[in-house]
Amino acid sequence: MLEAKIKFFDIKKCGFYLRGSNQIEFSGMNDTLNNLHSWASDGREFVNTTTYEVDPDNDLRNTYFCNWHRNDVNGDSILILWNEVPNVVEHTG
């Protein structure tokens, strides 16, 4: 069985701002997600799309980039990631 977890985020700011300013200097949410998508879709193998360095001492496993899509009508985005989980071997008998 495949389990999916969905989280919704309402991101108010993303990009580079001057200290104390509410006006974005450059980049932004769509630019960041577009760059992430370009990076992950440049022909690299799926195993090379990890989004951060793992920390086995703290049970932090890999998260891989799968896909991104932006709705051109309302500007919403969906970012699809795959989280590595430990293998569980079931014993019968």
SEFIZA-3560 file (N, C-alpha, C; in Angstrom, 3 decimals):
REM SEFIZA-3560
<numar><xx>0.839</xx><yy>-1.170</yy><zz>0.000</zz><atom>N</atom></numar>
<numar><xx>0.000</xx><yy>0.000</yy><zz>0.000</zz><atom>CA</atom></numar>
<numar><xx>0.888</xx><yy>1.238</yy><zz>0.000</zz><atom>C</atom></numar>
<numar><xx>0.480</xx><yy>2.235</yy><zz>-0.737</zz><atom>N</atom></numar>
<numar><xx>1.204</xx><yy>3.491</yy><zz>-0.838</zz><atom>CA</atom></numar>
<numar><xx>0.499</xx><yy>4.532</yy><zz>0.020</zz><atom>C</atom></numar>
<numar><xx>1.251</xx><yy>5.215</yy><zz>0.852</zz><atom>N</atom></numar>
<numar><xx>0.688</xx><yy>6.232</yy><zz>1.727</zz><atom>CA</atom></numar>
<numar><xx>1.154</xx><yy>7.600</yy><zz>1.265</zz><atom>C</atom></numar>
<numar><xx>0.255</xx><yy>8.547</yy><zz>1.224</zz><atom>N</atom></numar>
<numar><xx>0.601</xx><yy>9.917</yy><zz>0.838</zz><atom>CA</atom></numar>
<numar><xx>0.256</xx><yy>10.864</yy><zz>1.977</zz><atom>C</atom></numar>
<numar><xx>1.121</xx><yy>11.819</yy><zz>2.197</zz><atom>N</atom></numar>
<numar><xx>0.858</xx><yy>12.868</yy><zz>3.180</zz><atom>CA</atom></numar>
<numar><xx>0.874</xx><yy>14.189</yy><zz>2.431</zz><atom>C</atom></numar>
<numar><xx>-0.132</xx><yy>14.998</yy><zz>2.674</zz><atom>N</atom></numar>
<numar><xx>-0.262</xx><yy>16.271</yy><zz>1.982</zz><atom>CA</atom></numar>
<numar><xx>-0.205</xx><yy>17.382</yy><zz>3.015</zz><atom>C</atom></numar>
<numar><xx>0.628</xx><yy>18.377</yy><zz>2.734</zz><atom>N</atom></numar>
<numar><xx>0.730</xx><yy>19.555</yy><zz>3.593</zz><atom>CA</atom></numar>
<numar><xx>0.502</xx><yy>20.787</yy><zz>2.736</zz><atom>C</atom></numar>
<numar><xx>-0.243</xx><yy>21.728</yy><zz>3.261</zz><atom>N</atom></numar>
<numar><xx>-0.502</xx><yy>22.983</yy><zz>2.578</zz><atom>CA</atom></numar>
<numar><xx>0.255</xx><yy>24.090</yy><zz>3.289</zz><atom>C</atom></numar>
<numar><xx>0.877</xx><yy>24.960</yy><zz>2.508</zz><atom>N</atom></numar>
<numar><xx>1.617</xx><yy>26.090</yy><zz>3.048</zz><atom>CA</atom></numar>
<numar><xx>1.146</xx><yy>27.358</yy><zz>2.360</zz><atom>C</atom></numar>
<numar><xx>0.965</xx><yy>28.402</yy><zz>3.127</zz><atom>N</atom></numar>
<numar><xx>0.627</xx><yy>29.715</yy><zz>2.593</zz><atom>CA</atom></numar>
<numar><xx>1.855</xx><yy>30.594</yy><zz>2.814</zz><atom>C</atom></numar>
<numar><xx>2.739</xx><yy>30.600</yy><zz>1.853</zz><atom>N</atom></numar>
<numar><xx>4.017</xx><yy>31.299</yy><zz>1.977</zz><atom>CA</atom></numar>
<numar><xx>3.805</xx><yy>32.768</yy><zz>1.635</zz><atom>C</atom></numar>
<numar><xx>4.125</xx><yy>33.619</yy><zz>2.590</zz><atom>N</atom></numar>
<numar><xx>3.912</xx><yy>35.063</yy><zz>2.414</zz><atom>CA</atom></numar>
<numar><xx>5.082</xx><yy>35.735</yy><zz>1.713</zz><atom>C</atom></numar>
<numar><xx>6.310</xx><yy>35.291</yy><zz>1.988</zz><atom>N</atom></numar>
<numar><xx>7.498</xx><yy>35.886</yy><zz>1.386</zz><atom>CA</atom></numar>
<numar><xx>8.482</xx><yy>34.795</yy><zz>1.013</zz><atom>C</atom></numar>
<numar><xx>9.122</xx><yy>34.980</yy><zz>-0.132</zz><atom>N</atom></numar>
<numar><xx>10.199</xx><yy>34.097</yy><zz>-0.553</zz><atom>CA</atom></numar>
<numar><xx>11.050</xx><yy>34.881</yy><zz>-1.532</zz><atom>C</atom></numar>
<numar><xx>12.324</xx><yy>34.960</yy><zz>-1.272</zz><atom>N</atom></numar>
<numar><xx>13.206</xx><yy>35.700</yy><zz>-2.154</zz><atom>CA</atom></numar>
<numar><xx>14.194</xx><yy>36.508</yy><zz>-1.348</zz><atom>C</atom></numar>
<numar><xx>14.750</xx><yy>37.538</yy><zz>-1.961</zz><atom>N</atom></numar>
<numar><xx>15.741</xx><yy>38.383</yy><zz>-1.310</zz><atom>CA</atom></numar>
<numar><xx>15.162</xx><yy>39.773</yy><zz>-1.114</zz><atom>C</atom></numar>
<numar><xx>15.166</xx><yy>40.202</yy><zz>0.133</zz><atom>N</atom></numar>
<numar><xx>14.630</xx><yy>41.495</yy><zz>0.525</zz><atom>CA</atom></numar>
<numar><xx>15.722</xx><yy>42.290</yy><zz>1.224</zz><atom>C</atom></numar>
<numar><xx>15.704</xx><yy>43.598</yy><zz>1.067</zz><atom>N</atom></numar>
<numar><xx>16.581</xx><yy>44.445</yy><zz>1.856</zz><atom>CA</atom></numar>
<numar><xx>16.060</xx><yy>44.438</yy><zz>3.291</zz><atom>C</atom></numar>
<numar><xx>16.959</xx><yy>44.567</yy><zz>4.239</zz><atom>N</atom></numar>
<numar><xx>16.568</xx><yy>44.531</yy><zz>5.648</zz><atom>CA</atom></numar>
<numar><xx>15.485</xx><yy>45.583</yy><zz>5.917</zz><atom>C</atom></numar>
<numar><xx>14.392</xx><yy>45.124</yy><zz>6.502</zz><atom>N</atom></numar>
<numar><xx>13.295</xx><yy>46.014</yy><zz>6.864</zz><atom>CA</atom></numar>
<numar><xx>12.355</xx><yy>46.362</yy><zz>5.723</zz><atom>C</atom></numar>
<numar><xx>12.614</xx><yy>45.851</yy><zz>4.532</zz><atom>N</atom></numar>
<numar><xx>11.784</xx><yy>46.175</yy><zz>3.371</zz><atom>CA</atom></numar>
<numar><xx>10.786</xx><yy>45.057</yy><zz>3.096</zz><atom>C</atom></numar>
<numar><xx>9.621</xx><yy>45.445</yy><zz>2.581</zz><atom>N</atom></numar>
<numar><xx>8.632</xx><yy>44.464</yy><zz>2.141</zz><atom>CA</atom></numar>
<numar><xx>8.657</xx><yy>44.285</yy><zz>0.632</zz><atom>C</atom></numar>
<numar><xx>9.536</xx><yy>45.015</yy><zz>-0.033</zz><atom>N</atom></numar>
<numar><xx>9.630</xx><yy>44.920</yy><zz>-1.490</zz><atom>CA</atom></numar>
<numar><xx>10.752</xx><yy>43.962</yy><zz>-1.860</zz><atom>C</atom></numar>
<numar><xx>10.411</xx><yy>42.995</yy><zz>-2.687</zz><atom>N</atom></numar>
<numar><xx>11.387</xx><yy>41.977</yy><zz>-3.098</zz><atom>CA</atom></numar>
<numar><xx>12.431</xx><yy>42.599</yy><zz>-4.022</zz><atom>C</atom></numar>
<numar><xx>13.674</xx><yy>42.225</yy><zz>-3.813</zz><atom>N</atom></numar>
<numar><xx>14.768</xx><yy>42.708</yy><zz>-4.655</zz><atom>CA</atom></numar>
<numar><xx>14.950</xx><yy>41.812</yy><zz>-5.878</zz><atom>C</atom></numar>
<numar><xx>14.971</xx><yy>40.495</yy><zz>-5.652</zz><atom>N</atom></numar>
<numar><xx>15.029</xx><yy>39.553</yy><zz>-6.759</zz><atom>CA</atom></numar>
<numar><xx>14.654</xx><yy>38.165</yy><zz>-6.282</zz><atom>C</atom></numar>
<numar><xx>14.428</xx><yy>37.309</yy><zz>-7.238</zz><atom>N</atom></numar>
<numar><xx>13.957</xx><yy>35.942</yy><zz>-7.038</zz><atom>CA</atom></numar>
<numar><xx>12.512</xx><yy>35.988</yy><zz>-6.556</zz><atom>C</atom></numar>
<numar><xx>12.060</xx><yy>34.971</yy><zz>-5.898</zz><atom>N</atom></numar>
<numar><xx>10.679</xx><yy>34.865</yy><zz>-5.457</zz><atom>CA</atom></numar>
<numar><xx>10.256</xx><yy>33.412</yy><zz>-5.479</zz><atom>C</atom></numar>
<numar><xx>9.032</xx><yy>33.148</yy><zz>-5.067</zz><atom>N</atom></numar>
<numar><xx>8.558</xx><yy>31.768</yy><zz>-4.962</zz><atom>CA</atom></numar>
<numar><xx>8.564</xx><yy>31.061</yy><zz>-6.306</zz><atom>C</atom></numar>
<numar><xx>7.966</xx><yy>31.664</yy><zz>-7.322</zz><atom>N</atom></numar>
<numar><xx>7.907</xx><yy>30.993</yy><zz>-8.626</zz><atom>CA</atom></numar>
<numar><xx>9.295</xx><yy>30.801</yy><zz>-9.218</zz><atom>C</atom></numar>
<numar><xx>10.160</xx><yy>31.790</yy><zz>-9.059</zz><atom>N</atom></numar>
<numar><xx>11.524</xx><yy>31.679</yy><zz>-9.561</zz><atom>CA</atom></numar>
<numar><xx>12.269</xx><yy>30.550</yy><zz>-8.838</zz><atom>C</atom></numar>
<numar><xx>12.117</xx><yy>30.487</yy><zz>-7.527</zz><atom>N</atom></numar>
<numar><xx>12.773</xx><yy>29.439</yy><zz>-6.735</zz><atom>CA</atom></numar>
<numar><xx>12.291</xx><yy>28.054</yy><zz>-7.144</zz><atom>C</atom></numar>
<numar><xx>10.973</xx><yy>27.880</yy><zz>-7.258</zz><atom>N</atom></numar>
<numar><xx>10.429</xx><yy>26.573</yy><zz>-7.648</zz><atom>CA</atom></numar>
<numar><xx>10.789</xx><yy>26.217</yy><zz>-9.088</zz><atom>C</atom></numar>
<numar><xx>10.798</xx><yy>27.200</yy><zz>-9.973</zz><atom>N</atom></numar>
<numar><xx>11.196</xx><yy>26.954</yy><zz>-11.363</zz><atom>CA</atom></numar>
<numar><xx>12.659</xx><yy>26.522</yy><zz>-11.436</zz><atom>C</atom></numar>
<numar><xx>13.536</xx><yy>27.168</yy><zz>-10.648</zz><atom>N</atom></numar>
<numar><xx>14.950</xx><yy>26.780</yy><zz>-10.621</zz><atom>CA</atom></numar>
<numar><xx>15.130</xx><yy>25.386</yy><zz>-10.040</zz><atom>C</atom></numar>
<numar><xx>14.378</xx><yy>25.060</yy><zz>-9.008</zz><atom>N</atom></numar>
<numar><xx>14.431</xx><yy>23.709</yy><zz>-8.429</zz><atom>CA</atom></numar>
<numar><xx>14.001</xx><yy>22.674</yy><zz>-9.464</zz><atom>C</atom></numar>
<numar><xx>12.929</xx><yy>22.967</yy><zz>-10.179</zz><atom>N</atom></numar>
<numar><xx>12.440</xx><yy>22.049</yy><zz>-11.213</zz><atom>CA</atom></numar>
<numar><xx>13.471</xx><yy>21.888</yy><zz>-12.326</zz><atom>C</atom></numar>
<numar><xx>14.076</xx><yy>22.981</yy><zz>-12.761</zz><atom>N</atom></numar>
<numar><xx>15.106</xx><yy>22.907</yy><zz>-13.812</zz><atom>CA</atom></numar>
<numar><xx>16.302</xx><yy>22.090</yy><zz>-13.346</zz><atom>C</atom></numar>
<numar><xx>16.726</xx><yy>22.313</yy><zz>-12.110</zz><atom>N</atom></numar>
<numar><xx>17.853</xx><yy>21.572</yy><zz>-11.548</zz><atom>CA</atom></numar>
<numar><xx>17.561</xx><yy>20.075</yy><zz>-11.512</zz><atom>C</atom></numar>
<numar><xx>16.373</xx><yy>19.703</yy><zz>-11.058</zz><atom>N</atom></numar>
<numar><xx>16.035</xx><yy>18.286</yy><zz>-10.901</zz><atom>CA</atom></numar>
<numar><xx>15.705</xx><yy>17.616</yy><zz>-12.227</zz><atom>C</atom></numar>
<numar><xx>15.408</xx><yy>18.398</yy><zz>-13.251</zz><atom>N</atom></numar>
<numar><xx>14.990</xx><yy>17.844</yy><zz>-14.544</zz><atom>CA</atom></numar>
<numar><xx>16.077</xx><yy>17.980</yy><zz>-15.604</zz><atom>C</atom></numar>
<numar><xx>17.310</xx><yy>18.155</yy><zz>-15.182</zz><atom>N</atom></numar>
<numar><xx>18.384</xx><yy>18.386</yy><zz>-16.151</zz><atom>CA</atom></numar>
<numar><xx>19.031</xx><yy>17.095</yy><zz>-16.650</zz><atom>C</atom></numar>
<numar><xx>18.364</xx><yy>15.969</yy><zz>-16.432</zz><atom>N</atom></numar>
<numar><xx>18.892</xx><yy>14.691</yy><zz>-16.901</zz><atom>CA</atom></numar>
<numar><xx>19.526</xx><yy>13.870</yy><zz>-15.804</zz><atom>C</atom></numar>
<numar><xx>19.602</xx><yy>14.416</yy><zz>-14.609</zz><atom>N</atom></numar>
<numar><xx>20.206</xx><yy>13.664</yy><zz>-13.504</zz><atom>CA</atom></numar>
<numar><xx>19.306</xx><yy>12.502</yy><zz>-13.086</zz><atom>C</atom></numar>
<numar><xx>19.907</xx><yy>11.499</yy><zz>-12.492</zz><atom>N</atom></numar>
<numar><xx>19.142</xx><yy>10.369</yy><zz>-11.990</zz><atom>CA</atom></numar>
<numar><xx>18.352</xx><yy>10.791</yy><zz>-10.758</zz><atom>C</atom></numar>
<numar><xx>17.225</xx><yy>10.110</yy><zz>-10.540</zz><atom>N</atom></numar>
<numar><xx>16.341</xx><yy>10.424</yy><zz>-9.415</zz><atom>CA</atom></numar>
<numar><xx>17.094</xx><yy>10.426</yy><zz>-8.090</zz><atom>C</atom></numar>
<numar><xx>18.011</xx><yy>9.501</yy><zz>-7.920</zz><atom>N</atom></numar>
<numar><xx>18.768</xx><yy>9.391</yy><zz>-6.674</zz><atom>CA</atom></numar>
<numar><xx>19.590</xx><yy>10.650</yy><zz>-6.403</zz><atom>C</atom></numar>
<numar><xx>19.837</xx><yy>11.445</yy><zz>-7.419</zz><atom>N</atom></numar>
<numar><xx>20.621</xx><yy>12.669</yy><zz>-7.275</zz><atom>CA</atom></numar>
<numar><xx>19.759</xx><yy>13.921</yy><zz>-7.144</zz><atom>C</atom></numar>
<numar><xx>18.498</xx><yy>13.753</yy><zz>-6.758</zz><atom>N</atom></numar>
<numar><xx>17.605</xx><yy>14.897</yy><zz>-6.577</zz><atom>CA</atom></numar>
<numar><xx>17.282</xx><yy>15.130</yy><zz>-5.101</zz><atom>C</atom></numar>
<numar><xx>18.150</xx><yy>14.681</yy><zz>-4.208</zz><atom>N</atom></numar>
<numar><xx>17.897</xx><yy>14.899</yy><zz>-2.782</zz><atom>CA</atom></numar>
<numar><xx>17.889</xx><yy>16.394</yy><zz>-2.495</zz><atom>C</atom></numar>
<numar><xx>16.999</xx><yy>16.801</yy><zz>-1.616</zz><atom>N</atom></numar>
<numar><xx>16.791</xx><yy>18.224</yy><zz>-1.369</zz><atom>CA</atom></numar>
<numar><xx>17.572</xx><yy>18.753</yy><zz>-0.171</zz><atom>C</atom></numar>
<numar><xx>18.199</xx><yy>17.882</yy><zz>0.590</zz><atom>N</atom></numar>
<numar><xx>19.051</xx><yy>18.290</yy><zz>1.712</zz><atom>CA</atom></numar>
<numar><xx>19.923</xx><yy>17.113</yy><zz>2.104</zz><atom>C</atom></numar>
<numar><xx>20.902</xx><yy>17.352</yy><zz>2.955</zz><atom>N</atom></numar>
<numar><xx>21.806</xx><yy>16.294</yy><zz>3.400</zz><atom>CA</atom></numar>
<numar><xx>21.153</xx><yy>15.503</yy><zz>4.531</zz><atom>C</atom></numar>
<numar><xx>21.213</xx><yy>14.194</yy><zz>4.440</zz><atom>N</atom></numar>
<numar><xx>20.588</xx><yy>13.337</yy><zz>5.452</zz><atom>CA</atom></numar>
<numar><xx>21.391</xx><yy>13.368</yy><zz>6.753</zz><atom>C</atom></numar>
<numar><xx>20.712</xx><yy>13.009</yy><zz>7.831</zz><atom>N</atom></numar>
<numar><xx>21.342</xx><yy>12.927</yy><zz>9.143</zz><atom>CA</atom></numar>
<numar><xx>20.850</xx><yy>11.651</yy><zz>9.817</zz><atom>C</atom></numar>
<numar><xx>21.530</xx><yy>10.511</yy><zz>9.568</zz><atom>N</atom></numar>
<numar><xx>21.070</xx><yy>9.236</yy><zz>10.120</zz><atom>CA</atom></numar>
<numar><xx>21.038</xx><yy>9.221</yy><zz>11.655</zz><atom>C</atom></numar>
<numar><xx>21.873</xx><yy>10.040</yy><zz>12.284</zz><atom>N</atom></numar>
<numar><xx>21.883</xx><yy>10.084</yy><zz>13.747</zz><atom>CA</atom></numar>
<numar><xx>20.577</xx><yy>10.644</yy><zz>14.310</zz><atom>C</atom></numar>
<numar><xx>19.891</xx><yy>11.462</yy><zz>13.535</zz><atom>N</atom></numar>
<numar><xx>18.616</xx><yy>12.040</yy><zz>13.967</zz><atom>CA</atom></numar>
<numar><xx>17.438</xx><yy>11.475</yy><zz>13.181</zz><atom>C</atom></numar>
<numar><xx>17.628</xx><yy>10.304</yy><zz>12.574</zz><atom>N</atom></numar>
<numar><xx>16.584</xx><yy>9.626</yy><zz>11.802</zz><atom>CA</atom></numar>
<numar><xx>16.035</xx><yy>10.505</yy><zz>10.680</zz><atom>C</atom></numar>
<numar><xx>16.899</xx><yy>11.334</yy><zz>10.092</zz><atom>N</atom></numar>
<numar><xx>16.514</xx><yy>12.181</yy><zz>8.971</zz><atom>CA</atom></numar>
<numar><xx>16.972</xx><yy>11.512</yy><zz>7.681</zz><atom>C</atom></numar>
<numar><xx>16.006</xx><yy>11.025</yy><zz>6.909</zz><atom>N</atom></numar>
<numar><xx>16.292</xx><yy>10.316</yy><zz>5.683</zz><atom>CA</atom></numar>
<numar><xx>16.153</xx><yy>11.232</yy><zz>4.470</zz><atom>C</atom></numar>
<numar><xx>16.475</xx><yy>10.708</yy><zz>3.302</zz><atom>N</atom></numar>
<numar><xx>16.424</xx><yy>11.480</yy><zz>2.058</zz><atom>CA</atom></numar>
<numar><xx>15.005</xx><yy>11.906</yy><zz>1.698</zz><atom>C</atom></numar>
<numar><xx>14.927</xx><yy>13.067</yy><zz>1.094</zz><atom>N</atom></numar>
<numar><xx>13.713</xx><yy>13.540</yy><zz>0.432</zz><atom>CA</atom></numar>
<numar><xx>14.125</xx><yy>13.893</yy><zz>-0.987</zz><atom>C</atom></numar>
<numar><xx>13.411</xx><yy>13.334</yy><zz>-1.950</zz><atom>N</atom></numar>
<numar><xx>13.739</xx><yy>13.505</yy><zz>-3.360</zz><atom>CA</atom></numar>
<numar><xx>12.697</xx><yy>14.380</yy><zz>-4.046</zz><atom>C</atom></numar>
<numar><xx>13.156</xx><yy>15.170</yy><zz>-5.011</zz><atom>N</atom></numar>
<numar><xx>12.256</xx><yy>15.989</yy><zz>-5.819</zz><atom>CA</atom></numar>
<numar><xx>11.637</xx><yy>15.102</yy><zz>-6.898</zz><atom>C</atom></numar>
<numar><xx>10.314</xx><yy>15.123</yy><zz>-7.000</zz><atom>N</atom></numar>
<numar><xx>9.630</xx><yy>14.357</yy><zz>-8.057</zz><atom>CA</atom></numar>
<numar><xx>9.120</xx><yy>15.267</yy><zz>-9.174</zz><atom>C</atom></numar>
<numar><xx>8.422</xx><yy>16.340</yy><zz>-8.790</zz><atom>N</atom></numar>
<numar><xx>7.850</xx><yy>17.199</yy><zz>-9.821</zz><atom>CA</atom></numar>
<numar><xx>7.335</xx><yy>18.485</yy><zz>-9.198</zz><atom>C</atom></numar>
<numar><xx>7.031</xx><yy>19.439</yy><zz>-10.048</zz><atom>N</atom></numar>
<numar><xx>6.439</xx><yy>20.712</yy><zz>-9.640</zz><atom>CA</atom></numar>
<numar><xx>5.504</xx><yy>21.173</yy><zz>-10.737</zz><atom>C</atom></numar>
<numar><xx>4.377</xx><yy>21.734</yy><zz>-10.340</zz><atom>N</atom></numar>
<numar><xx>3.441</xx><yy>22.290</yy><zz>-11.313</zz><atom>CA</atom></numar>
<numar><xx>2.846</xx><yy>23.567</yy><zz>-10.744</zz><atom>C</atom></numar>
<numar><xx>2.724</xx><yy>24.588</yy><zz>-11.610</zz><atom>N</atom></numar>
<numar><xx>2.125</xx><yy>25.862</yy><zz>-11.205</zz><atom>CA</atom></numar>
<numar><xx>0.842</xx><yy>26.063</yy><zz>-11.984</zz><atom>C</atom></numar>
<numar><xx>-0.215</xx><yy>26.436</yy><zz>-11.271</zz><atom>N</atom></numar>
<numar><xx>-1.488</xx><yy>26.757</yy><zz>-11.895</zz><atom>CA</atom></numar>
<numar><xx>-1.405</xx><yy>28.191</yy><zz>-12.401</zz><atom>C</atom></numar>
<numar><xx>-1.482</xx><yy>28.372</yy><zz>-13.706</zz><atom>N</atom></numar>
<numar><xx>-1.344</xx><yy>29.699</yy><zz>-14.294</zz><atom>CA</atom></numar>
<numar><xx>-2.553</xx><yy>30.596</yy><zz>-14.022</zz><atom>C</atom></numar>
<numar><xx>-3.681</xx><yy>30.000</yy><zz>-13.628</zz><atom>N</atom></numar>
<numar><xx>-4.880</xx><yy>30.796</yy><zz>-13.373</zz><atom>CA</atom></numar>
<numar><xx>-4.795</xx><yy>31.497</yy><zz>-12.015</zz><atom>C</atom></numar>
<numar><xx>-4.473</xx><yy>30.731</yy><zz>-10.957</zz><atom>N</atom></numar>
<numar><xx>-4.468</xx><yy>31.329</yy><zz>-9.615</zz><atom>CA</atom></numar>
<numar><xx>-3.070</xx><yy>31.449</yy><zz>-9.005</zz><atom>C</atom></numar>
<numar><xx>-2.041</xx><yy>30.942</yy><zz>-9.681</zz><atom>N</atom></numar>
<numar><xx>-0.676</xx><yy>31.064</yy><zz>-9.189</zz><atom>CA</atom></numar>
<numar><xx>-0.277</xx><yy>30.043</yy><zz>-8.144</zz><atom>C</atom></numar>
<numar><xx>-1.191</xx><yy>29.154</yy><zz>-7.760</zz><atom>N</atom></numar>
<numar><xx>-0.858</xx><yy>28.114</yy><zz>-6.785</zz><atom>CA</atom></numar>
<numar><xx>0.117</xx><yy>27.122</yy><zz>-7.385</zz><atom>C</atom></numar>
<numar><xx>0.920</xx><yy>26.522</yy><zz>-6.531</zz><atom>N</atom></numar>
<numar><xx>1.890</xx><yy>25.522</yy><zz>-6.961</zz><atom>CA</atom></numar>
<numar><xx>1.712</xx><yy>24.244</yy><zz>-6.162</zz><atom>C</atom></numar>
<numar><xx>2.114</xx><yy>23.145</yy><zz>-6.782</zz><atom>N</atom></numar>
<numar><xx>2.194</xx><yy>21.877</yy><zz>-6.080</zz><atom>CA</atom></numar>
<numar><xx>3.616</xx><yy>21.353</yy><zz>-6.276</zz><atom>C</atom></numar>
<numar><xx>4.237</xx><yy>21.022</yy><zz>-5.183</zz><atom>N</atom></numar>
<numar><xx>5.596</xx><yy>20.484</yy><zz>-5.171</zz><atom>CA</atom></numar>
<numar><xx>5.481</xx><yy>19.038</yy><zz>-4.702</zz><atom>C</atom></numar>
<numar><xx>5.935</xx><yy>18.110</yy><zz>-5.516</zz><atom>N</atom></numar>
<numar><xx>5.809</xx><yy>16.693</yy><zz>-5.207</zz><atom>CA</atom></numar>
<numar><xx>7.171</xx><yy>16.151</yy><zz>-4.815</zz><atom>C</atom></numar>
<numar><xx>7.257</xx><yy>15.690</yy><zz>-3.579</zz><atom>N</atom></numar>
<numar><xx>8.490</xx><yy>15.135</yy><zz>-3.029</zz><atom>CA</atom></numar>
<numar><xx>8.254</xx><yy>13.696</yy><zz>-2.623</zz><atom>C</atom></numar>
<numar><xx>9.320</xx><yy>12.911</yy><zz>-2.585</zz><atom>N</atom></numar>
<numar><xx>9.240</xx><yy>11.525</yy><zz>-2.147</zz><atom>CA</atom></numar>
<numar><xx>10.181</xx><yy>11.373</yy><zz>-0.965</zz><atom>C</atom></numar>
<numar><xx>9.612</xx><yy>10.999</yy><zz>0.186</zz><atom>N</atom></numar>
<numar><xx>10.402</xx><yy>10.811</yy><zz>1.399</zz><atom>CA</atom></numar>
<numar><xx>10.801</xx><yy>9.354</yy><zz>1.551</zz><atom>C</atom></numar>
<numar><xx>12.068</xx><yy>9.134</yy><zz>1.788</zz><atom>N</atom></numar>
<numar><xx>12.581</xx><yy>7.793</yy><zz>2.027</zz><atom>CA</atom></numar>
<numar><xx>12.099</xx><yy>7.318</yy><zz>3.397</zz><atom>C</atom></numar>
<numar><xx>11.688</xx><yy>6.079</yy><zz>3.460</zz><atom>N</atom></numar>
<numar><xx>11.252</xx><yy>5.485</yy><zz>4.722</zz><atom>CA</atom></numar>
<numar><xx>12.064</xx><yy>4.222</yy><zz>4.963</zz><atom>C</atom></numar>
<numar><xx>12.183</xx><yy>3.819</yy><zz>6.203</zz><atom>N</atom></numar>
<numar><xx>12.933</xx><yy>2.590</yy><zz>6.474</zz><atom>CA</atom></numar>
<numar><xx>12.220</xx><yy>1.383</yy><zz>5.891</zz><atom>C</atom></numar>
<numar><xx>12.997</xx><yy>0.402</yy><zz>5.476</zz><atom>N</atom></numar>
<numar><xx>12.421</xx><yy>-0.849</yy><zz>4.993</zz><atom>CA</atom></numar>
<numar><xx>11.924</xx><yy>-1.654</yy><zz>6.173</zz><atom>C</atom></numar>
<numar><xx>10.740</xx><yy>-2.202</yy><zz>6.031</zz><atom>N</atom></numar>
<numar><xx>10.168</xx><yy>-3.034</yy><zz>7.086</zz><atom>CA</atom></numar>
<numar><xx>9.967</xx><yy>-4.426</yy><zz>6.486</zz><atom>C</atom></numar>
<numar><xx>10.560</xx><yy>-5.414</yy><zz>7.114</zz><atom>N</atom></numar>
<numar><xx>10.429</xx><yy>-6.788</yy><zz>6.656</zz><atom>CA</atom></numar>
<numar><xx>9.414</xx><yy>-7.484</yy><zz>7.560</zz><atom>C</atom></numar>
<numar><xx>8.357</xx><yy>-7.984</yy><zz>6.945</zz><atom>N</atom></numar>
<numar><xx>7.349</xx><yy>-8.701</yy><zz>7.716</zz><atom>CA</atom></numar>
<numar><xx>7.686</xx><yy>-10.176</yy><zz>7.732</zz><atom>C</atom></numar>
<numar><xx>7.664</xx><yy>-10.736</yy><zz>8.901</zz><atom>N</atom></numar>
<numar><xx>7.922</xx><yy>-12.152</yy><zz>9.043</zz><atom>CA</atom></numar>
<numar><xx>6.598</xx><yy>-12.871</yy><zz>9.258</zz><atom>C</atom></numar>
<numar><xx>6.401</xx><yy>-13.917</yy><zz>8.527</zz><atom>N</atom></numar>
<numar><xx>5.195</xx><yy>-14.727</yy><zz>8.716</zz><atom>CA</atom></numar>
<numar><xx>5.610</xx><yy>-16.096</yy><zz>9.220</zz><atom>C</atom></numar>
<numar><xx>4.764</xx><yy>-16.686</yy><zz>9.928</zz><atom>N</atom></numar>
<numar><xx>5.139</xx><yy>-18.013</yy><zz>10.336</zz><atom>CA</atom></numar>
<numar><xx>4.564</xx><yy>-18.374</yy><zz>11.606</zz><atom>C</atom></numar>
//
